[in-house]
Amino acid sequence: MKSFITGMFKNKIVAGVMLLALGGLLLFTPTQAIQTCIRLLGVVFAIGAAVGFAMYFLSKNERRPIFTLILSILAALTAVVFVAAPKVISGILPFFFGVVLIVSSASDLLASLSLPIGKILGMLLSFAGLILGVIIVCNPNALTNFITRLIGISLIFDGAVSIATAVMIKKNA
């Protein structure tokens, strides 16, 4: 039982320290952290492309699936973009979400105009959504950095809780 508690203590401490470190990186360097994640995802796409090319060209079957080759080419192109231009990718996603928010809020605004009850509240909420969508479209990196920092804070909190739990386990063992 004592070895189980000691193992649990060590695992909690290691997990807590790793969460604190990752949370700190996300909190204090959100742009670089996102770009590193995008580059790593690009490496995963490159590996997938290499495996796909290998499967296609090394296949001894005379009827090779062309779909494998097409997906491998798309994965290779995606890998090049993700590795070479991660800033473009990190800027596109929030912009896309901003456009979706604008379209959805405009639709909600039109729907709220036909409401007999709650028309003013519906319109106010729709206008708020429109304003947020415009802010996101005008400055997409601000949203990305905010969300990344929020995740970093959450990881720091979880790391601190893990370390505190480990200390309590050690005290009660």
C-alpha positions as CSV (number, residue, x, y, z in Angstrom):
1,M,0.0,0.0,0.0
2,K,2.9,2.4,0.8
3,S,4.4,1.9,-2.6
4,F,1.1,2.6,-4.2
5,I,0.8,5.9,-2.3
6,T,4.4,6.8,-3.1
7,G,3.8,6.1,-6.8
8,M,0.6,8.2,-6.7
9,F,2.5,11.0,-5.0
10,K,5.2,11.0,-7.6
11,N,2.7,10.9,-10.5
12,K,0.8,13.8,-9.1
13,I,3.9,15.9,-8.6
14,V,5.2,15.2,-12.1
15,A,1.8,15.9,-13.7
16,G,1.4,19.0,-11.6
17,V,4.8,20.4,-12.6
18,M,4.2,19.6,-16.3
19,L,0.8,21.3,-16.2
20,L,2.3,24.3,-14.5
21,A,5.0,24.5,-17.1
22,L,2.6,24.1,-20.1
23,G,0.1,26.5,-18.6
24,G,2.9,29.1,-18.1
25,L,4.0,28.7,-21.7
26,L,0.4,29.2,-22.9
27,L,-0.2,32.1,-20.6
28,F,3.0,34.1,-21.2
29,T,3.7,33.2,-24.9
30,P,0.4,32.4,-26.5
31,T,1.3,33.2,-30.0
32,Q,4.5,31.1,-30.0
33,A,2.7,28.2,-28.3
34,I,0.0,28.2,-30.9
35,Q,2.5,28.4,-33.8
36,T,4.5,25.5,-32.2
37,C,1.3,23.4,-32.0
38,I,0.5,24.2,-35.6
39,R,4.0,23.2,-36.7
40,L,3.7,20.0,-34.8
41,L,0.4,19.3,-36.4
42,G,2.2,20.0,-39.8
43,V,4.8,17.3,-38.9
44,V,2.0,14.9,-38.2
45,F,0.5,15.7,-41.6
46,A,3.9,15.1,-43.2
47,I,4.3,11.7,-41.5
48,G,0.8,10.8,-42.7
49,A,1.7,11.9,-46.2
50,A,4.9,9.8,-46.1
51,V,3.0,6.8,-44.9
52,G,0.4,7.3,-47.7
53,F,3.0,7.7,-50.4
54,A,4.8,4.5,-49.1
55,M,1.5,2.6,-49.1
56,Y,0.7,3.7,-52.6
57,F,4.1,3.3,-54.3
58,L,5.3,0.2,-52.4
59,S,2.0,-1.7,-52.9
60,K,2.5,-4.9,-54.8
61,N,-1.2,-4.8,-55.8
62,E,-1.6,-3.7,-59.5
63,R,-4.8,-1.9,-58.7
64,R,-3.5,0.9,-56.4
65,P,-6.2,3.1,-54.9
66,I,-5.8,6.6,-56.4
67,F,-7.6,8.0,-53.3
68,T,-4.6,7.1,-51.2
69,L,-2.4,9.1,-53.5
70,I,-4.7,12.1,-53.6
71,L,-5.0,12.2,-49.8
72,S,-1.2,11.9,-49.5
73,I,-0.7,14.8,-51.8
74,L,-3.3,16.9,-49.8
75,A,-1.6,15.9,-46.5
76,A,1.8,16.9,-47.9
77,L,0.5,20.3,-49.1
78,T,-1.1,20.8,-45.7
79,A,2.1,19.9,-43.9
80,V,4.1,22.4,-46.0
81,V,1.6,25.2,-45.2
82,F,1.4,24.3,-41.5
83,V,5.2,24.1,-41.0
84,A,6.1,27.1,-43.3
85,A,3.3,29.5,-42.3
86,P,1.7,28.7,-39.0
87,K,0.8,32.4,-38.4
88,V,-1.6,32.2,-41.4
89,I,-3.3,29.2,-40.0
90,S,-3.6,30.7,-36.5
91,G,-5.1,33.8,-38.1
92,I,-7.6,32.0,-40.4
93,L,-9.5,30.1,-37.7
94,P,-10.6,33.0,-35.5
95,F,-11.5,35.0,-38.7
96,F,-13.7,32.0,-39.8
97,F,-15.4,31.8,-36.4
98,G,-16.0,35.6,-36.5
99,V,-17.7,35.3,-39.9
100,V,-19.9,32.5,-38.6
101,L,-20.8,34.6,-35.5
102,I,-21.7,37.5,-37.7
103,V,-23.9,35.4,-40.0
104,S,-25.6,33.6,-37.1
105,S,-26.2,36.9,-35.2
106,A,-27.7,38.5,-38.3
107,S,-30.0,35.6,-38.7
108,D,-30.9,35.8,-35.0
109,L,-31.6,39.5,-35.4
110,L,-34.0,38.9,-38.3
111,A,-35.7,36.2,-36.3
112,S,-36.0,38.4,-33.2
113,L,-37.8,41.0,-35.3
114,S,-40.7,38.6,-35.7
115,L,-41.1,37.9,-32.0
116,P,-44.1,39.2,-30.2
117,I,-42.5,38.9,-26.8
118,G,-38.9,39.4,-26.0
119,K,-38.2,41.4,-29.2
120,I,-36.0,43.9,-27.5
121,L,-33.9,41.3,-25.6
122,G,-33.5,39.3,-28.8
123,M,-32.3,42.3,-30.7
124,L,-29.9,43.4,-28.0
125,L,-28.4,39.9,-27.8
126,S,-28.1,39.7,-31.6
127,F,-26.4,43.1,-31.7
128,A,-24.0,42.0,-29.1
129,G,-23.2,38.9,-31.2
130,L,-22.7,41.1,-34.3
131,I,-20.4,43.4,-32.4
132,L,-18.3,40.5,-31.1
133,G,-18.2,39.0,-34.6
134,V,-16.9,42.2,-36.1
135,I,-14.3,42.6,-33.3
136,I,-13.1,39.0,-34.0
137,V,-13.0,39.6,-37.8
138,C,-11.1,42.9,-37.3
139,N,-8.6,41.4,-34.8
140,P,-8.6,37.6,-35.0
141,N,-5.3,37.2,-33.1
142,A,-6.8,38.9,-30.0
143,L,-9.3,36.0,-29.7
144,T,-6.7,33.4,-30.3
145,N,-4.4,34.9,-27.6
146,F,-7.3,35.3,-25.1
147,I,-8.4,31.7,-25.5
148,T,-4.8,30.4,-25.3
149,R,-4.2,32.4,-22.1
150,L,-7.5,31.1,-20.7
151,I,-6.3,27.5,-21.3
152,G,-3.0,28.4,-19.8
153,I,-4.6,29.7,-16.6
154,S,-6.8,26.6,-16.5
155,L,-3.7,24.3,-16.8
156,I,-1.8,26.3,-14.1
157,F,-4.8,25.9,-11.8
158,D,-5.0,22.2,-12.5
159,G,-1.3,21.8,-11.9
160,A,-1.5,23.6,-8.6
161,V,-4.4,21.3,-7.6
162,S,-2.4,18.2,-8.5
163,I,0.6,19.4,-6.5
164,A,-1.7,20.3,-3.5
165,T,-3.3,16.8,-3.8
166,A,0.1,15.2,-3.9
167,V,1.1,17.0,-0.7
168,M,-2.1,15.9,1.0
169,I,-1.5,12.3,-0.1
170,K,2.0,12.5,1.3
171,K,0.8,14.0,4.7
172,N,-1.9,11.4,5.1
173,A,0.3,8.4,4.1
